[in-house]
Amino acid sequence: MNVSQLPANKDLMFRRLIKDLLRDRRLYFMLIPFVLWYIVFLYKPMYGLVIAFKDYSVFRGIADSPWVGFENFQLFFNSPYFSRTLINTVMISFYSLIFAFPAPIILALLLNEVRNRVFKRWVQTLTYLPHFISVVVVAGIVTNFLAPTTGIVNHFIALFGGERQYFLVNPDYFRTIFIGMGIWKDVGFNAIIYLAALSAVNPELYEAAVIDGANRWKQTLHITLPGIWPTVSIMLILAIGNLLDVSYETIILLYQPATYATADVISTYVYRSGIQEMKYGLSVAVGLFNSLVGFILIIAANRLSNKLTQNGLW
């Protein structure tokens, strides 16, 4: 291409850009509040990440607080809580990937096979409802159900001759309780995504499979699962990216010093060091470490998914 044509091409591209902006101006005006929300609540607070490299004081402010470099990171890595919180975070997230992640997929597949619309709607409503209940209320329900003297679970154990147990004090039960509570609360709502993906599968594929003599199991295996696999792979990438981002609100509501051995995670350590002990620099450093690991994981998971399945976030 001739160099003399570059200014003319740039002018043409600029005119097209102006024309597109004027044509879709209403859509761009609708976009402004969301852009402002991201700038104010997500990008502007990133300036506070500099606290991770300072001995932050509320009275001095961010700018006047002394610079300490990587001292806060070294304090966390050399802390006796580092290995415990990291192992607990990875273990809880790993168990969630094994048990909690497939749960909405299985529920969506089961609901897709239901032909009675009334029954299907009832099941959907009953499984969706817990998602809209506050986590504080759900934690209270779980606590009451597992109470050693008045809990319904211990009533059944005593009814069959077992010994009542204080489940929330025993570290061995905490991960099971936490993951089970998460499945009950979110399985129905998360299944909506997979039900939407199932509705996009071409029904003619099932008709052709029936003509070829395929039963329901083979149809699910060779048509349904491949049809929703792009959605499953994207959700899996996001789940891997949030591997270290455990729901600390739920853990704080359920755990206590007796269960720190299996319940204390990175997020709860950030809460204790930042809010209770007022070590703001340390808490921001730990949170930054958590975010960086999550960023690396989501990039690695996306590359692996693109290589194996040709599906990914980008």
Beta strands, then each sheet from edge to edge (+ up, - down):
end
